[in-house]
Amino acid sequence: MITASRAPTRVGAGRWVALAALGLATLVIAVDATVLGLAVPHLTEELGPSNTELLWIGDIYSFVLAGLLVTMGTVGDRIGRKRLLLVGSTGFGLASLLAAYAPMPALLIAARALLGVAGATLMPSTLSLIRNIFPDDRERVVAVGLWGAMATGGAALGPLVGGALLERFWWGSVFLINVPVMAVVVLVGAFVLPESKDPNPGRWDMPSVGLSMVGMVAVVYAIKETAHGGLSIGVLLAVMAGIACLMGFASRQLRLARPMIDVRLFANPRFSGAVLANGLSIAGLAGIAFFMSQFFQIVQGSGPLGAGLRELPLSIVAMIAGVLAGAAAARTSVRAVVVGGTAWSGVALAAIVGLRIDTPYPWIALILLVIGAGAGLAMTLTANLVLSAVPKEKAGAASAVSETAYELGAALGIAVLGSVLAGTYRSSLELPPGTPQDAVGAVSDSLANAARVAHQIGGEMGEAVLSAARNAFVEGMQVTGLVSGVVLLIAATATHFLLGGRENARRIRGRRELPPVGGLLAPDGR
């Protein structure tokens, strides 16, 4: 329902400095995700991971995040979000050092998992602190937009900084950029961030913690294994166990006087629509973002820095759109902006079906611009809707819901869309006659391995093998882009109905004005 705005609570001008510190923590997490894509060809050449190990390196971070976000969100509500943020920032820096110097794929996967644990403490802490630092509804829209802009800005900065490092140093250097940034977050945050927590959190419920973690991990594992190897008894058992645990978690929350998450909020279609739009949108975008750098580097022959520059339009436009999302909703409605932004991104992703090896960059840049604009508008408003759905004392748990949808969507996007691309790549690969038999397996495994093997073969045969792999990879990108576009268009259609009903905007003094975002959903979820 739409309610009257609460009177703004006066807070000092230092809230914007605090926002900068929170944005810096968000920035480095986004940087960490994007630099990995650029580093894949380099770490593949040096560490020689299998295709399965390569996918685990890419998505274990997000899987661990998704499994721990709910728990860490409630931990922050209890012990203090500032305290949790500072501990997590320190852990993130140390895990980055371990990842940078990992000598084998297994240790890199372990380091990425530790980064996920640390990241799970950071994401709900940053967003929930914003909820408490900015009690005024309209100011918070701007703050969430700037917070989102730091995330997309990190996605832009990551390829540039990472590309520059990869031009001169080894692949592990891309993780070292996290260390000084996290040091700044700890030093600045210790002085400027206010502490906040739930004054009456209730009893810590360990069964809820266990059910949420086991349920999320089991479901994610089942989806990942299905995408890679098809259905099996183990997959069916995992998905059954995961669903049972999540149902048990939801049932237990309904019985607790002080639940970890008020699951009754999901009965409200606007809340559910915001979560759905967030999760499906990032699922559709994540796979393309992860593999686009390989297209620029291995298919079109760009260097790491050049690939980063080519990916820049998506992140820059998403950053600008996130800041302007509130103004756009004021002129139309929250639903119109969320649905429109999601649909634009879906159409642009589907346009990747026309991608070719020699597609001119301006055409690719146009696609990236539309994707970035739509994503920036939609994700800022959906995050704000979820955050405003609960009292500020429960901001950590609400932030965890938003971030869980985001991170789980990213993990599933990389796993599922990555499997679609890999399957299409293998089925489309037509190696030239005379290809060494001992090279067929590696070439069929991934484009990065094909580039490495082609370099080892050398000569005309090496060029022919690499050309065949590039053609197959582009076909995989076409199919993956089409699937991603369909996913986002489905998300836009579902969100249109879920965010329907009463118009999420009102006319004041002859113009549209964004209503108090906190009033879009009452604390009881009505």
HELIX and SHEET records of a PDB file:
HELIX    1   1 GLY A   14  LEU A   47  1                                  34    
HELIX    2   2 ASN A   51  ILE A   79  1                                  29    
HELIX    3   3 ARG A   81  ALA A  100  1                                  20    
HELIX    4   4 PRO A  105  ILE A  133  1                                  29    
HELIX    5   5 ASP A  137  ARG A  168  1                                  32    
HELIX    6   6 SER A  173  LEU A  176  1                                   4    
HELIX    7   7 ASN A  178  VAL A  192  1                                  15    
HELIX    8   8 MET A  206  GLY A  229  1                                  24    
HELIX    9   9 ILE A  233  ARG A  255  1                                  23    
HELIX   10  10 VAL A  263  ALA A  267  5                                   5    
HELIX   11  11 PRO A  269  GLN A  294  1                                  26    
HELIX   12  12 PHE A  295  VAL A  299  3                                   5    
HELIX   13  13 PRO A  304  ARG A  331  1                                  28    
HELIX   14  14 VAL A  334  ALA A  350  1                                  17    
HELIX   15  15 ALA A  351  GLY A  354  5                                   4    
HELIX   16  16 TYR A  361  LEU A  387  1                                  27    
HELIX   17  17 LYS A  392  LYS A  394  5                                   3    
HELIX   18  18 ALA A  395  LEU A  412  1                                  18    
HELIX   19  19 GLY A  413  LEU A  417  3                                   5    
HELIX   20  20 GLY A  418  SER A  428  1                                  11    
HELIX   21  21 GLN A  437  ASP A  445  1                                   9    
HELIX   22  22 LEU A  447  ILE A  457  1                                  11    
HELIX   23  23 GLY A  459  LEU A  498  1                                  40    
HELIX   24  24 VAL A  517  LEU A  520  1                                   4    
SHEET    1   A 2 ARG A 506  ILE A 508  0                                        
SHEET    2   A 2 ARG A 511  GLU A 513 -1                                        
END                                                                             
